[in-house]
Amino acid sequence: MFSIDELRFASKFPFSATSRQVLKLNGFELNRVPAQVLKKAVLLIVFAQKPHKKAEYEKFFSERQIGSSDLLLTDVQAFPVAKILLSAMNQPEFFDRFADLFARQTFFYLSLESNKETLLGLANEMNSKAHPSSKQGFFAQVALTDFLEANFREDFMKLVNQQLDSGTIFLNRNDFCRFLSELSRERVASSLPVSLENVPKNFVDVSRQLKEQLAFRKRQEFDFKSLGSVDQDAFPPCMAKIYSELLAGQNVNHPGRFNLATFLVAIGMPTDQIVDAFKGAPNFDEKVTRYQVERIAGHGKAKYSPSSCAKMREYELCVANCPVTHPLQFYRNQKQGAKTADAQSASE
């Protein structure tokens, strides 16, 4: 029904008229959404909620274009499903990050596009009247009213820095791609939230679980450096015990060493200081220890977090019945309590 090129276009630009036509002619129905589409929609939302390095964005966008027509169709269908899940979560900041992801995706694909008609065609699919430039030295021209729909963040793209003639803006190729990417951001952002009428129950369940997952991740990513220098007096009892045992040269088991290292990394202790803490351990190897600490800190592909209190009890590392659910929560509470007390003392 659709060529691979049409599906690839719809996958790259799921907010386009082509994408909507693909959904319509493929009989897309919410109560028959395949599991892989729902999974892909969740992946889109999760990826959008965290900033990434340029190379990570490019890898994510590139991988989504490798596959059969069925996989491309899954991508197309995942977009409206993701919008429904986001709308059910009802977190405006999630909407903005989702729109930002597709602005980045649009610019990435357009920057690689060699066909001029594809760029102009996308503009027209977003109801923006774009034409090849009638002025030499420019790629395309757009109406001033259309240009103003894009809310540019970069100074060089703002109206005062553009070539304006009789209500028409003239743009070079790169700036035209910028214009389309910002226009796509506005199109996606303005389409949220969507109506939740007749939305299947499993969508609501997935959105609730996803909202809880993202909230938990945000708590885990609390910037402990904002609490100031590392304070050993604020350590939870379990970590204080392991830390003192290591300094005393005792043989701490692997779960104890691993959880202490992840805890110290999380609260912002410098790598050198963490390595020094392990120097008294039997069979200490500085090169291996440094490598492991840096890996825990995320210098590899994954970044690790210390275990919850429940897991610490399973490892028989819990030494007190603290009124918290995570060692990092204990440390944060202690540090914030100390800062509040210091502020009150200073005001007296």
Secondary structure, DSSP 8 states (H G I E B T S, - for coil): ---HHHHHHHHH-TTSHHHHHHHHHTT--GGG--HHHHHHHHHHHHHHTS---HHHHHHHHHHTTSS-HHHHHHHHHHHHHHHHHHHHHT-HHHHHHHHHHHHHHHHHHHHH---HHHHHHHHHHTT--EEE-SSTT-SEEEEHHHHTTS---SGGGSGGGSEEETTEEEE-HHHHHHHHHHHHHHHHHHT-S---TT--HHHHHHHHHHHHHHHHHHHHT--GGGG-S--GGGS-HHHHHHHHHHHTT----HHHHHHHHHHHHHTT--HHHHHHHTTTSTT--HHHHHHHHHIIIIISS-------HHHHHHTT---S--SSSSHHHHHHHHHHHHHHHHHHHHH-
